[in-house]
Amino acid sequence: MTTELATEGPVPDAVVAGLVDGVVGGGTIVCHTPLTGGVLAELPGLVGDEIDVVFARARAARAAWEAWGVRRRCRVVLRFHDLLLRRQDEVLDLVQLETGKARLHAHEEVQGVAIAARHYARQGPAHLRPRRHLGAVPALTRVTELRHPRGVVGQIAPWNYPLELSAGDALPALIAGNAVVTKPDTETALTALWARRLMIEAGLPADVWQIVLGEGPVVGPQVVRRADYVTFTGSTRTGREVARIAGERLIGASLELGGKNALLVLDDADVERAAAGAVRACFSSAGQLCVSAERIYAHEAVADAFLAAFTARTEAMRLGAPLAYGTDMGSLCSAARLAAVAGHVDDAVARGARVVTGGRARPDLGPYFYEPTILTGVTPDMAVGAEETFGPVVAFHRVADDDEAVERANDTAYGLNASVWSRSPRRAAAVAARLRAGTVNVNEGYAAAYGSVRAPMGGMGDSGVGRRHGAEGILRFTESQTVARQRLLPLGPSLGMDDRRYAALMTRSLRAFKALRIR
């Protein structure tokens, strides 16, 4: 593995001042860069009841924002799209400094947000327009479905994809006419602040999207207890707590949580192509993304060839995170994440697993670097076999046939993402349909499904509730309202009919509706 030295912070004070302009917070929080462990910036943190000030401002600004109309709101998002692509180097630097990931993986976030911005800005008016439905009595009952914004959306975003998982969810909520209060992770708040500042430059009224900073266990619940709807991305454990508070308040919530995602290599797969795809699927952002692959099930007919190709490609990866393109994998995000990843590997080895390649921390590159690691002999009793590792570690298994691959892939409480590799589209589609996962990619690791924003993305089981992307990705931020107007005759006895004659008339009508295939 070749290496490049990491680049240091901190972010200049003038840049920080521009990003936090208007952000409420009388306290101070400190964020660090994983590339050196040093201080990256000092930011304003909430103290006391300042969160109430934030939500009051958001509610006051929301009505005027809704009154703009959806097409005017969409124009703001299209301007944001253009600014994002024009000034992407600014945010790529921030993402790298805050997460430690390689620049190409940071660019995945720019791609994802730009795709979502374009899609919802173009399709938002169609998703939100009033819709006519057939009424209870055709011709007599006219029904219209309206979509109203929920109010103030509370967003709790994680550290691993600080642009995609803050702006990517905020944009459809804003297009739907909501205000948004975002609680980003403290260590990656600069990226979210940058995205908000860019939206303001694109024309967004400042109070419509606000960012609150502070310790997650303190500020996060405060957001959930004040919002009209909550979107959360993070761990399953924290997601359950968010769902509990939202349930007590009877507000909606969408939760994208953890995963223990499987990659299946069928016996007709192109081994070299699958090996190259597995490197991306397992080690992008150092494995710190919910949809990365942590388990590989390869058919025994191709297992040896695949493992050899996969190992060779893994060992050829270039490690480092300079603020430039040219490396294949960056750093883990923190000392805690490094300890968790190393702990999973050490536990597996102590219980009999074998390290094919990797398995070492790399303090020569930076404090939290860890080599991309392939393990064999992993069993369910090992932590790495059952729990989400969230790092550059994958367990390789041989299987006898497709049935065994599917059974073992589905043997988890999670159900977020999966990947199937085969030369046969029909066979791959049949296997994909049997996998218990919200998204399945064929001959790709995760990007094909995630980047196809017209289709929904989310998890089953312990991987979450609700979907981002697709129609649900914007409609979740709305309340539906049915307005039904009755014409000419009431839905009850009239024209001198008694109850019995009215009931008989409706019975005949219902039979006629069925015969006429009226839905």
Protein Blocks (a to p, Z undefined) as FASTA:
>chain_A
ZZdddddddddfklmmmmmgoiacfbdcddddfklopafbdcdddehjllmmmmmmmmmm
mmmmmmnopmlmmmmmmmmmmmmmmmmmmmmmmmmmmnopafklmmmmmmmmmmmmmmmm
mmmmmmmpccddddfbghkaccddddddfbjacddddfklmmlmmmmmmmmmmmnopacd
ddddfklmmmmmmmmmmmmmnopafklpccdeddfklmmmmmmmmmmbdcddddfklmmm
mmmmmmmnopacdddddddddddddfkbcfklmmmmmmmmmmgghhpafkbcfbdcddfk
lmmmmmmmmmmmmmmpccdjddbehifbdcdfbfklmmmmmmmmmmmmmnopacfbgjia
cfklomkbccddddehiafkbmklmmcfkpabddddddfblklmmmmmmmcfbdfbccdd
dfblklmmmmmmmpccfbdcehifklmmmmmmmbccddehjlogcjeehjklmmmmpccd
dddddehiacbdeehiafklmmmmmmmmmmmmmmnopZZ
